[in-house]
Amino acid sequence: MTTTYAALLRGINVGGAKKVPMADLRKILGELGHGDVKTYLNSGNAVFSSTAHDQDALAADLEAAIEEHFGFRVACMVRSGSYLRSVLEACPFPADELEGKQLHATFFAGPPVTADRFASIDQASFLPEEFRLGDQVLYLYAPEGLGKSQLGAALSRPGLLKGVDATSRNWNTVKALVRMTEAAGA
């Protein structure tokens, strides 16, 4: 049985560092034996189909192939289309009423991320910005966008997510990846 996945690469093509052309990413995914490979934007989003079912193994294989091809490590998260759909549907904020730049999803890899990890953050001091945890995802509402978000900066401070790879996407990208995975699985 084939499953459609999205690969989320962390920290590529930002400020001239870790350049990964999307054509090369599509080629690498194809060489790993995956089908129906498509990329979205230039920021490390790819959709592909695979008969493999271990998302962590898929991510590890992609990380190794990228390191072999480019000579640097890139953290990758692989998530099924059904998982992405559940992230969309479980959003605790009124996503339909917000602009895509106001809502972000941070996806976590590794051990489960629980609320105690964020206990040092006084959410009330950042209002109207807010965050909520979901299933290996953090939802961030930042009315002025992530670039101006004080809460976003606090959530990304060194040490807070020690030992956990994470990558964020704005809500427009999350919705696009859901559409792409669903179209590929049709």
N, C-alpha and C positions, 0 to 999 in steps of 0.2 A: 504494500500500500504506500502510495506517495503522499507526502505531507508538504505543504507550502510553508516556508519559513521566511523571516526577515532577519538579515544580519545587520547589526548596528555596530559600527566601528567607532572607537573613541579617539578623539583628538587628531584626526587627519585633516590635511589640507587647510590648516588654520595658521595664518601668519607665516606662511612659507615653510612650515615644519611638516615633516612626515607626509610628503606628497605621495598620494596613491591615486593615480588617474582611474576614473571609473571604468574605462575600457580594460585596463589591466585587472581591476577587481572582477569584472565579469569573466575575463579569461581564466583567472585563478579559480573562481568558483566552478567554471566549466571543466577545468582540468581535474578538479576534485571529484568529478563525476556527477555534479548537480545539473539539473535541467531548468529550462524556462527562466534563465537568469536575466534580471532587469535591475537597473540601479535607479535611484531617485536622488536628484540634486547631486552636488559634488562634495557632500559631507559625510560619506560613508554609510549609505543606506542601500542595501541590496535585497532583492526578493528572489528566492529560488525554490525549486522543488527537489525533494530527496526521498529515498526509501529508508534512510537512516532515521532513528527516532530518539537518539540521545543528543539533546541540544547542547550540552556541555562538551561532548566529544566533537560535534560539528564545529563549535566555536574554537576549540583547541586545534583542530585540523586547519581551520582557516587562519588562525594566528600563526601557526607554524609555516604555512605556505606563504603568507605575507612576509614573515621574517626572512624566509629563504629567498624570496623574490627581491625584496627591497633592502634587506639588511638591518631592519629595525623592527621592534616588537610593537604591535598594535593590539590593545585589548578589544576583543570582539564579544558581543552578546548575540546569541541566536535565539529567536523566539518564534513560536508557531503563530500562524495567522489566527488561530482560535484564541490563543493567549492575548494577542494584540486586540482582538475584538472584545475580550473580557475587560481589558484595561480601559478601552473606550467606554464600554457600558457601565463600568464601576466608578467612573469619575465622580468625585464628591462635590464638584463645583458645577455651576450651570454652564457647561461648555458651549451649548448652542447660543448663549447670550453673550459670549466673550469673543474677542478677537484672538486669532491663533497665537499672536505674540504674548498674550496675557496668561496663557496656560502652558505649562511644561510638564513633561513626564521624564523622570530620571529612572532609568532601568538599572537594576543591580544584578551582578553576577556573584557567585560565591555563596557564603553562608547566609541564611535568612537574616534580613535586616529588620530589627524590631524597634519599637518606639523608644526603648531605653537608650539606644544609641544617640538619640536627639534630645535627651532630657536636659542638657545644659542650655538649650535654646529657649528663651522666653518668648514664645510666639506672640503674646499680647503686645510686646514692645515693637513688633514689626507691622502691626495692623495698618492698613487694610490687607497687606500681604499675608498669605496663609499657606501652610502645607499640610498634607494628609498622606498617610502611608496606605498603600494597598499591597497586593500580592507581588512582592519583589519589585515594587515601583513606588516612587514618591511623586505625588501630584503637587505642583507649585503654582499658586495663583499670584501673579505679579502684575498688577494693573498697569504699571508703566513699562513693562517688558523686562526681560532678564538682565539686559545691560545696565539698568538703573536699579535693580532689585537689591536692597540691603539684606533681605532674608536669603536670597539666592547666594549672596556672598558668604553669609554666615553658614549656610548649609554646605558650602564647598571649602570651608577652611581646612587646612591640613590637620590630619589626625582624626577628624570626625568619621570618615569612612575608611579608616586604616584597615587594610586587608580585604577590601571590597572594591572590585572594579565597577565603575558606574559611568553611564553616558546619558546625556539629556537630549530630548527632542521637543521642539515646540509642537503645539497641538495640531497645527496644519500638517506637519510631517507625520504625526501619529495617525491622523485620519487618512492621509495618502497611502501610508504603508498598509493600513487595514484594507483599503480599496484594492491595492495592488495584490495583496495576498488572496483576497477573495476572488478577484478576477482570474488569477493564475490557477486557483483551485476549482474554477467553474468548469 
